[in-house]
Amino acid sequence: MDNDRAPRERWPGLMALAQAGDREAYTQLLWAIVPAIRGRVRRQIADSVLVDDVIQDVLLTVHRVRHTYDPAHPFLPWLMAIVQARSVDALRRRGRYQQRETDEEKAYDVATVENSDNKEREEELALILDQLPSRQRQIVEHIHLQEMSLAEAAAHHNLSIAAVKSLLHRALTTLRRRGANHGQS
């Protein structure tokens, strides 16, 4: 298998070949990137079972969005953005699952109060997001509300991950400024 472990500088070329339909190059690339994925995920997640799940999720995501990779750009940042998004998604899902278990023990009236609070927050959030330009609002909604990864949002909007990051950054900066100005008035 040593010949399947391509050095990192070969990854962009292997991905370009894989995008062109070269199965051998794709297999080599997948074998080569697993250790890098595992290393990054282990730094974020301690649970070894969850680490393995995230690695599988990353590989599936790479397969699903491989057409979005631009060989003119570095491969590792593209891959690490996917790894980061899948790791965060896994931690969020695990947190939500644990939260649901404890929530089932609460009384019905608490749930009713929370639902009305959530509705008020959703209405307030909608008003805040309506202040953003359409494209920025869509990116914020997809990434923060629908929990799309950067790669998924980029594919959905036919943009690069860098463009999605830029739109997201501008949107959040605008919202922070407006929040600071609102607090001063």
N, C-alpha and C positions, 0 to 999 in steps of 0.2 A: 504494500500500500504506500510505501515511501514515495513512489513516483506519482501518486495521486495527491500528495501534499504539496501543492504549488506555493512558491514564495509569494508574499503579499503583492509584490510589484507585478506579478502575472495575473492577479485577480481581475483587473479591468479588461484585459484581453480575453481571458476565459469567459467573462460575462458577455462580452461582445460576440464571441463565437457561439455561446449558448443562445443568445438572442437570435442568432442566425440559424439556429436549429441543430447545432453540434452537440449531440448528447454526451459524447465522451468528455468534451470540455466542461459541460455542465456538471457531470458527475465529479470530475476533478475539482471544480470550484466548490461544490457542496462539501466534499471531504475536507478541503483545505480551510474553509471558513468556520467549521464547527468548533475547533479549539479557540478561535478568537471570540466567537459567540459565547461559548461556555465561560471563558475567562471574564468577559464583561458582565454576564448575568450573575455569576457567582459573587461579584463585588456588590451587587444590588440585592440579592436574595440569598438567604441562608438555608432555606428548606431545599434539600437536594431533589426531592420529588418535583417541587415547583420549578426548580432550575431546569430539569429535563423537559417538563411541559413547555416552558418558555422557549427552550431551544427548538423543540418541534414546531411551536407556533411561529418562531422566526423563520425557520426553513420553509414552512408553508406560505408565509407572507412573502418571502423572497421569490418563491415560485409564482405566486399570484401577481406580484407587481414587478417582476423582472423587466417587463417592457418599459417601465418608467426610468430605468437606469440609463443615463447618458454617458457613453464611453469617453466623451471628451472631459468628463469630470472625475475626480477621485472616487474610487469605489468604497474605500473604508468608511468615510463619513456617511455615505448613503446607507451602507449596511448598519453602522452603529446607530443611526437614527431609527431604523427598524427595530434593532435590539432594544433600544431605550423605550420606544413606544410599547413594544410587546411586554417588557418587564413591568412597566408602570401599569399597563392594562391588567396583568396577572395579579399584581398587588392590590389594585382597586377591586377586582372581582373577589379576591379572597377576603378583603376587608368587608365588602358588601355581604358576602355569605355569612361571615361571623356576626355582622350586625343584624342580619335577618333572624338568626337564631335567637339572639337576645330580645329583639323586638317582639317576637311571638309571645313572650311572657308578659308584655305590657297590656293594660286594659284598653277597651274599645274607645273610651272617651279621649284618651291620650292621642290615639291615632286620628281622631276627628279634629282635634286642635292642630295637630301637625299638618293635616291636609289643608286646613284653611291657611295656616302660616305658609305652607309651600305655594299655595295658589297666589298669595300676596307677593311672595318673593319672585315667582315666575312673572307676574305682571310687572313688577319693578324692574326685573332683568330685561324684559321685552322693551320697556321704555328706554332703558340705558342703551341697549344694543341698537335701537332704532336711530340713535344719534350717529352711528358709524356709517361710512359709505357702504354700499351694498356688498361689494366683494369682501371687504374686511369683516363685515357682520357675518357673512356666510362662512368664512374661515373660522371665526370664533365659535360659531354655532356647531360646525362640524367637529372641531377638535375638542372643545371644552364641554359641549352639551351632548353631542352624539358620540363622543369619545372615539372619533376616528383617529388613526395614527397620522403622523405628518405625511407618510407615504400614501396612505389611503386618500387623504384630503387632496394631495397633489395630483393623484391619478383622477380623482373625481372632477377636479377643476382644470385638468389638462395643464398643470403647472409643474415647475420643478419644486423639489422640497425647499430649496433656498428661497424661491418666490413665496411659498406658503409661510415659511418662517418670517420673512420680511413683512408680509401682510399681517401676520399675527402680532409681530412686534409693534408695528405701527398702530394697530387697533388697541392693543393693551396700553401703549404709551398715551394714546388719545384719551382712553378711558381714565387712566390715572390722572392726567392733567385736568380733565373735567371734574373728577372726584375731588382733587385738591382745590380747584377753583370753587366748587360747590361748597366745600367745607369752610372756605374763607368768607363766603357771602352771608 
